[in-house]
């Protein structure tokens, strides 16, 4: 379905001798000399190996080298941590209540903006546009848009005067070839995953973006939130380039229900509720 949205158009980039895009070629550079993250990306499939889950059944956490952060998943950010996320009593209670409610209040089920961690791991793709002083990420999940300021802007002070945002306030700085993005000022009802692991207004997120090569983007995310977690923790998200296609429109709005259900079915449901 995705590939049918746009006619095939070759992605600009290095090619192998056979003419295929060379995904292992060095990361491209922006005009300012820093790595260029521009492109269409989607989460890389995880190699779960033969590890068992905590219940002794099925596949468990993805394999990783010693010292590497565990891989985050859309359903459970802390799945790769040996003891799960370091919840406070409040944090665990909040997560358990949301999970026991079948995650029906998760924003993804209500066409509401998702938390940044969920957007990182969402199966839908995202497009990164890197400009001078600003990086824009366009998420296919409900056409959400986020900006990261790289123009030297300082972070706002988190206090009662700061208006909380779905995606918070993000500023980035370069450390060598890695872009370090710090985000504060979230709403108090943000979720990190489908299970409802919380992130509150007092939370801070630090993302380290590194383009390992032309086809691979690595993002290490550190969460710090004293209300929800006893200590900071770090997880990793791997993204892969999506060649020869483009971002397509994906609208999730209540008024768009007719597109999915049809006018007749909507009218029948409305009549049944009277």
Residue pairs with C-beta under 8 A, 6 or more apart in sequence:
2 125
2 245
2 248
3 245
5 245
5 246
5 248
6 245
6 246
6 248
8 244
8 245
9 244
9 245
9 246
10 21
10 243
10 244
11 21
11 39
11 241
11 243
11 244
13 21
13 22
13 25
13 28
13 214
13 243
14 21
14 22
14 25
14 214
15 21
15 22
16 22
21 214
21 215
21 241
21 243
21 244
22 214
23 213
23 214
23 215
23 216
23 240
23 241
24 213
24 214
24 215
25 213
25 214
26 213
26 214
27 35
27 36
27 177
27 211
27 212
27 213
27 214
28 35
28 36
28 38
28 214
29 35
29 36
30 36
30 38
30 130
31 132
32 132
34 174
34 177
34 179
35 177
35 179
35 210
35 211
36 130
36 211
37 128
37 130
37 135
37 179
37 209
37 211
37 217
38 128
38 129
38 130
39 127
39 128
39 241
39 242
40 125
40 126
40 127
40 241
40 242
40 245
40 246
40 247
41 125
41 126
41 127
41 128
41 217
41 239
41 240
41 241
41 242
42 123
42 124
42 125
42 126
42 239
42 240
42 242
43 74
43 120
43 121
43 122
43 123
43 237
43 238
43 239
43 240
44 216
44 238
44 239
44 240
46 62
46 71
46 73
47 62
47 63
48 59
48 60
48 61
48 62
48 63
49 59
49 62
49 63
50 59
51 59
51 60
51 61
51 62
51 63
52 58
52 59
52 60
53 59
53 60
54 60
60 79
61 70
61 71
61 79
61 80
61 81
62 70
62 71
62 80
64 70
64 71
64 80
64 236
68 236
69 80
69 220
69 234
69 235
69 236
70 78
70 79
70 80
70 81
70 235
70 236
71 79
71 80
71 235
71 236
71 237
71 238
72 78
72 79
72 80
72 117
72 120
72 121
72 193
72 221
72 235
72 236
72 237
73 79
73 80
73 121
73 193
74 118
74 121
74 122
74 123
74 193
74 194
75 193
75 194
75 195
76 193
76 194
76 195
76 197
77 85
77 117
77 121
77 192
77 193
77 197
77 235
78 84
78 85
78 197
78 233
78 235
80 235
81 233
81 235
85 91
85 95
85 197
85 229
85 233
86 229
86 230
86 231
86 233
87 95
87 197
87 228
87 229
87 230
88 226
88 227
88 228
88 229
88 230
90 227
90 228
91 197
91 198
91 225
91 227
91 228
91 229
94 196
94 198
94 228
95 195
95 196
95 197
95 198
97 196
98 105
98 106
98 191
98 195
98 196
99 195
99 196
103 109
103 194
103 195
103 196
105 196
106 191
106 194
106 196
107 113
107 114
107 115
107 118
107 191
108 114
108 118
108 122
108 141
108 194
111 142
111 252
111 253
111 254
112 142
113 142
113 144
113 166
113 167
114 122
114 139
114 141
114 142
114 144
114 191
115 166
115 186
115 190
115 191
115 192
115 199
116 146
116 167
116 168
116 183
116 205
116 207
117 192
117 193
117 199
117 205
117 221
117 223
118 191
118 192
118 193
118 194
119 126
119 139
119 141
119 144
119 146
120 219
120 221
120 237
121 193
121 237
122 139
122 141
124 139
124 140
124 141
124 250
125 140
125 242
125 247
126 137
126 138
126 139
126 140
126 141
127 137
127 138
127 140
127 247
128 135
128 136
128 137
128 138
129 135
129 136
129 137
129 138
133 149
133 150
133 151
134 147
134 148
134 149
134 150
134 151
135 147
135 148
135 150
135 172
135 179
136 145
136 146
136 147
136 148
137 145
137 146
137 147
137 148
138 144
138 145
138 247
139 145
139 146
140 247
140 248
140 250
141 250
141 252
142 250
142 251
142 252
143 249
143 250
143 251
144 167
146 167
146 170
147 170
148 170
148 171
148 172
148 181
149 170
149 171
149 172
150 171
150 172
150 173
150 174
150 179
153 171
154 171
155 169
155 171
155 182
155 184
156 162
156 169
156 184
156 185
158 184
158 185
158 201
158 202
162 185
163 185
164 185
164 186
164 187
164 188
164 201
165 185
165 186
165 187
166 186
166 187
166 190
167 183
167 186
168 183
168 184
168 185
168 186
168 205
169 183
169 184
169 185
170 181
170 182
170 183
171 181
171 182
172 179
172 180
172 181
172 182
173 179
173 180
174 180
177 210
177 211
178 208
178 209
178 210
179 208
179 209
179 210
180 206
180 207
180 208
180 209
181 206
181 207
181 208
181 209
182 204
182 205
182 206
183 204
183 205
183 206
183 207
184 203
184 204
184 205
185 201
186 199
186 200
186 201
186 203
186 205
187 201
188 200
188 201
190 198
190 199
190 200
190 203
191 197
191 198
191 199
192 198
192 199
192 223
197 228
198 225
198 227
198 228
199 205
199 223
199 225
199 228
200 225
200 227
200 228
202 225
202 226
202 227
203 223
203 224
203 225
203 227
203 228
204 223
204 224
204 225
205 221
205 222
205 223
205 224
206 221
206 222
206 224
207 219
207 220
207 221
207 222
208 219
208 220
208 221
208 222
209 217
209 218
209 219
210 217
210 218
210 219
210 220
211 217
211 218
212 218
214 241
215 240
215 241
216 238
216 239
216 240
216 241
217 238
217 239
217 240
217 241
218 236
218 237
218 238
218 239
219 236
219 237
219 238
219 239
220 234
220 235
220 236
221 234
221 235
221 236
221 237
222 232
222 233
222 234
223 229
223 232
223 233
223 234
223 235
224 232
257 266
258 266
